[in-house]
């Protein structure tokens, strides 16, 4: 996702510097060209050689080292960088950045660079909460820096509180959100539904389905990477909220109906990937229903509201609405019927019988169907599938605007 991108990782003198070694490795896995710039104090915690092995580039810490390259290193790196992330960032570094002080290689590079800059503070809780540090953090935000909030936990000094640097995986997500994709959806509002609803029978049991929520979460993640303002309404799904996404958790089909119909009028693009129950019990017991030997049980059901149809029939001008059709037979024919009956712009059809598709896997096989076309995407990762769906939604918007 970062192929062709140059990322500068600034490392300052804190125990969290060891996490930055993993961050560099993760950035390399994503295809980035990674350069590490350390302060003198950072080299007391992790050796420059460690970063050189992980990055494949020479680690820089000396402002005046004789490297026999005919360029001014802090300027050439500043020009080449697509993003700078300083992790960990000490109170001292943040103070320098807030006041334009450039007295070492890292602070000079940051001052010279015009690319996006991320800062991950890591320090003792008292230092972090000190009014001077908070004022400096506020100032660098005003200068355009994005600050990644530290987390609470047991600190190296033995204190417990806010000041720990987030784990490398989370830092990577911040980098990806900034530069992994062109922001071709900036200014658009995207509403995504995902996961399975649960229709209670009693306090212990409920009716649900096998949906994992992975496809809907991938769509929300992809839209956020592309700069959209994303709201994700999620049923049951044991998945982390993608960075940059506003998540609303629901349980039942009725709750999904309420939240979706409330949010839908403000959405430019609405993609309904949730597996909403078609039926719900007529009555729910307030106490656990006991099993009685040799006595059969019937469970009367009633239909739930058809959320997608209601939204499709009431969509605003220019709004793009996409649904999903999971079928076991007559895939294209049934999906086309659903597209027309619910007044959709596009439907994503997939079959449970195709290997590589289905609920819990990391790949999907989707056929994109509009009023004028049928296009098979083939077996792709769910994130790649999500981007193809968003590409198609943007094409529909452009066609409508013409």
Helices and strands as residue ranges (DSSP letters): E 6-11, H 17-29, E 33-38, G 42-44, H 48-55, H 73-80, E 83-89, H 91-99, H 105-112, E 116-121, H 125-129, H 131-142, E 146-147, E 151-154, E 160-164, H 168-179, E 189-194, E 199-200, E 206-207, H 214-225, E 229-234, E 245-249, H 253-264, E 269-272, E 279-281, E 301-303, H 307-313, E 320-327, H 331-341, E 346-351, E 363-370, E 374-381, H 382-401
